[in-house]
Amino acid sequence: MSEAVAASAPRPPEPIGTPGEVRVIAVAGMPEVVPGTDLAAALLESLARAGHSVHPGDCLVVSSKVVSKALGLTWEGSREAAVDAQTVRVVAERRGEAGATRVVEALAGPVMAAAGVDASNTGPLGQALLLPRDPDAHARALRARMLHRLGWDDDERLGVVLSDTAGRPWRRGLTDFALGSAGIRPLEDLRGRSDHDGRVLAVTERAIVDEVAAAGDLVKGKADGI
């Protein structure tokens, strides 16, 4: 590598650091989201009714299901046909009496069961919901609408994470992860830095947005309408 190229190589961002305290607040009282719902307005109104407000440095965790409802991403046919339509490639498949269970690479990006097609908590009609095709773009759009309604500049510190739920290989149980994000650094790259004992870290990249999404699920739950 030439000296000119080496000198211009970007430096990794400074470590995020560990906060002394993290507060996670549930946004209760949201109305049922339907196609065309202004999510930024609904979220801010719900926060205000609960006596909360948004401050610089906050991060808003929104279930991707809420975004899918607002976009009207419903599927009228069978769930299996929906999974086929949302699949880039099949990673694993098991067939049983109830049909096929597939882990696939979804059009929305992640590798997950059934391409993220979901029929729980989808509203009174019980239609299957599809994941938003470009989650990061929808996170950016929601963040922009939030900033506009708050009267903040585009460079103000406000994070938005679109969360979804998935299982993990060889472990029981589900957890939330970040399907998309905006206004927050997704990863903290610690490679090349030293640990507490002075040893160089070779592979450590903290998935900050996934940790935030999982923290949000602690107060959101799965059946509480939050």
Stockholm file with secondary structure:
# STOCKHOLM 1.0

chainA/1-226         MSEAVAASAPRPPEPIGTPGEVRVIAVAGMPEVVPGTDLAAALLESLARAGHSVHPGDCLVVSSKVVSKALGLTWEGSREAAVDAQTVRVVAERRGEAGATRVVEALAGPVMAAAGVDASNTGPLGQALLLPRDPDAHARALRARMLHRLGWDDDERLGVVLSDTAGRPWRRGLTDFALGSAGIRPLEDLRGRSDHDGRVLAVTERAIVDEVAAAGDLVKGKADGI
#=GR chainA/1-226 SS CCHHHHHHSCCCCCCCCCCSCCCCCCCCCCCCCCTTCCHHHHHHHHHHHTTCCCCTTCEEEEEHHHHHHHHTCEECSCHHHHHHHTEEEEEEEEEETTEEEEEEEETTSCEEEGGGCBCSSCCTTCCEECCCSCHHHHHHHHHHHHHHHHTCCTTSCCEEEEEEEEEETTEEEEEEEEEEEESSCSEEECTTSBCTTSCBCSSCEEEHHHHHHHHHHHHHCSSSCC
#=GC SS_cons         CCHHHHHHSCCCCCCCCCCSCCCCCCCCCCCCCCTTCCHHHHHHHHHHHTTCCCCTTCEEEEEHHHHHHHHTCEECSCHHHHHHHTEEEEEEEEEETTEEEEEEEETTSCEEEGGGCBCSSCCTTCCEECCCSCHHHHHHHHHHHHHHHHTCCTTSCCEEEEEEEEEETTEEEEEEEEEEEESSCSEEECTTSBCTTSCBCSSCEEEHHHHHHHHHHHHHCSSSCC
//
